[in-house]
Amino acid sequence: MGDPNEPSADAVHALSAALVEEAAKKSGLLWLDLPGLPQPRAAWHVWHEGSAYVLTGGEGEQPLPGLPEADRVTVILRSKDKGGRLVAFVAACEHVEPGGELWDEIAPKLVKERLNAATHEGRPERWAAESWVIRLTPTGEEVAPSGDYATVRPVGSPATTAGPPPRLAGARRRRADR
């Protein structure tokens, strides 16, 4: 007979799902461990009704090679304040088809969150023609830590803000920034 003080598998799963949802809602950035790449890639996303939605492909958008072809991918969520890994999980990948009901619901949310775009005008139409919106739904399978994701530097992307980065006054540089 099991230990009565030990939580049940359902309770652990519910706690894990709550952690994933809370971490994904608070952070606009997640890390994707994509097949064939030497390190995880940072990606901005929108969390909506239990899934993360990521945009990739097209001129000036975040490059996430291999994601449109993937069936499953490992997603890493980091602490927004400390940058340390909170949780990693496996997500099922699904294309959101342009013109569908889900597209009509998600595209405006993605436009709103695409903070550094030169213009938001015509974005959904351009994305429908040039890009992929991928729905990442947690499968419930957690992944054990296998690296120091807090020190992985983001890969350069055409989806970055033009101009110099903001200056930090009085902040100490991290070892990873040197």
URNOR-V351381 format. One record per pair of residues at least 6 apart in sequence whose ideal C-beta (glycine too) atoms are under 7 Angstrom apart, sorted by the first residue. I is the first residue (numbers start at 1). GAP is how many residues later the second one is. D is the distance in whole Angstrom. If there is no record, write none. Layout:
# URNOR-V351381
i->(I/I)
gap->(GAP/GAP)
d->(D/D)
This chain:
# URNOR-V351381
i->(13/16/17/19/19/20/20/20/20/21/23/23/23/24/24/24/24/25/26/27/27/27/28/28/28/29/29/30/30/30/30/30/30/31/31/31/31/31/31/32/32/32/32/32/32/32/33/33/33/33/34/34/34/34/34/34/35/35/36/37/39/40/40/40/41/41/42/43/43/43/44/44/45/45/45/46/46/46/46/46/48/48/50/51/51/51/52/52/53/53/53/53/53/54/54/54/55/55/55/55/55/55/56/56/56/56/56/56/56/56/57/57/57/57/58/58/58/58/59/60/60/61/61/62/62/63/67/67/67/68/68/70/71/72/72/72/72/73/73/73/74/74/74/75/75/75/75/76/76/76/77/77/78/78/78/78/78/79/83/84/85/85/85/87/88/88/89/89/89/89/90/90/90/91/91/91/91/92/92/93/93/94/94/95/95/96/96/96/96/96/97/98/103/106/107/107/110/111/111/111/114/114/116/116/117/127/151/153)
gap->(127/126/121/67/68/57/67/69/118/29/54/63/64/6/23/28/53/22/54/50/51/53/16/17/85/13/15/13/15/22/45/46/47/9/10/11/45/47/118/8/9/11/32/35/41/43/7/40/41/43/7/30/31/32/33/39/31/35/30/28/113/36/109/112/23/114/112/11/19/21/18/69/7/8/9/7/60/63/64/67/58/61/87/84/85/86/23/84/43/53/57/80/82/10/80/82/6/7/55/72/76/78/6/7/8/11/12/75/76/78/11/73/74/75/68/69/72/73/71/98/99/70/98/95/97/94/6/26/67/64/66/23/22/18/19/20/21/18/20/63/14/16/69/13/14/16/61/9/12/73/9/10/6/7/8/71/72/7/67/66/60/64/65/55/54/55/49/52/53/54/49/51/53/45/46/47/48/45/47/41/43/41/43/37/39/6/7/10/37/39/6/30/30/27/17/20/23/9/12/13/6/9/44/45/6/6/25/23)
d->(6/6/7/7/5/7/6/6/6/7/4/5/6/7/4/6/6/5/5/7/7/5/5/7/7/6/6/6/5/6/6/7/6/4/7/6/4/7/6/6/5/6/6/7/6/6/5/7/4/7/6/6/6/5/6/6/5/6/6/7/5/6/6/6/6/6/4/5/6/6/7/7/4/6/5/5/7/5/6/5/6/6/7/5/6/4/7/4/7/5/6/6/6/7/5/6/6/7/6/6/6/5/6/7/4/5/7/6/6/7/7/6/4/5/7/6/3/4/7/5/6/6/5/5/4/6/7/7/6/5/7/5/6/6/7/6/6/6/6/7/6/6/5/7/6/5/6/6/5/5/5/5/6/6/6/6/7/5/5/5/6/5/6/7/7/4/5/6/5/6/5/4/6/4/6/5/6/5/6/5/6/4/7/6/6/5/5/6/4/5/6/4/7/6/4/7/7/5/5/6/7/7/7/4/7/7/4/6)
